[in-house]
Amino acid sequence: MANIKSQIKRNRQTVKRNLANRKVRSEIHTRTRAATAAVAEGADNAEELVRTAISRIDKAAANGVMHKNKAARKKSQLAKQLNS
């Protein structure tokens, strides 16, 4: 455990950010899974689910939760699945 005041604060901030980032990543995984399943079964709302998943991925990349290249790769995979 840190003894320095600034490091104690840093640790608190890290825990808080880690929790927030984990929520965002979890939501992305959930939405991506739902979109992939919808595309696979040919659901009517597949395009809408893919659009929302891509939107969340964009927001995560903009906020630094996910690297921009990883976000681009995920979006490309979703679009490829939808169009095939």
N, C-alpha and C positions, 0 to 999 in steps of 0.2 A: 504494500500500500504506500502511496506517495505521501511525503511529508510536506512538500511544497504546495502552497496555496493555489497557485496557478495550475499546477498539474492535477490537483484534486478537482478543480473546476473543469479542466480539459476532459478528465475521465467521465464526469457527469454528462458533458456535452456529447461525448462519443457514444455513451449508452443511449442517450435520447435519439441521436441521429441514426444509430444502428437500428433501433426499433422502427423508426419512420421509414428507413430505406427497405427494411425487411417487409413491411406492410405493402410498399409499392411493388417490390419484386413478387410478392405472393399474389397480388392482384393481377400482375402481368401474366404470371403462370396460369392462373385460373382462367383469365379471358382468352389466352392463347389456346388453352386446352379446349375450351368451349367452342371457339371458332373452328379449330381443326376438326372436332367431332361433328360440327354442323356441316362443314364442307364435305366430310367423308360420307355422311348419310344423305347429303343433298337437300338439306333443310331450306325452307323459304327465306329464313332470316339469316342465312350464312353470310351474305354480303354485309349486312348491318353489324354482325358480330365481329367480322374481320375488321371493319372500319373502326369499331370501338377499341379493339385490341391494338390496332396501329396507332390510334390516338394516344392511348396510355403509354405505349412504347416511346412515342415522340416526347411526351411530357417527362418521362423518366430520363431520357437522354438529355433533355434540356436542363434538368435539375441535377445532372451529374450522378444519378443513381446507376446508370448504365452507360457504357462507352458508346460513342456515336456510331462506330463501325459495327458493334454488336447489334445496336438498334436497327441499323440499315439492313443487316443480315436477316434479322428476325422478320422485319417488315417484308423483305423480298421473299422469304420462305412462305409467309402467309399469302402474299399476292399470287405466288406461283401455284400454291395449292388451290386457291380460289379459281384461277383461270384455267387450270388443267381439267 
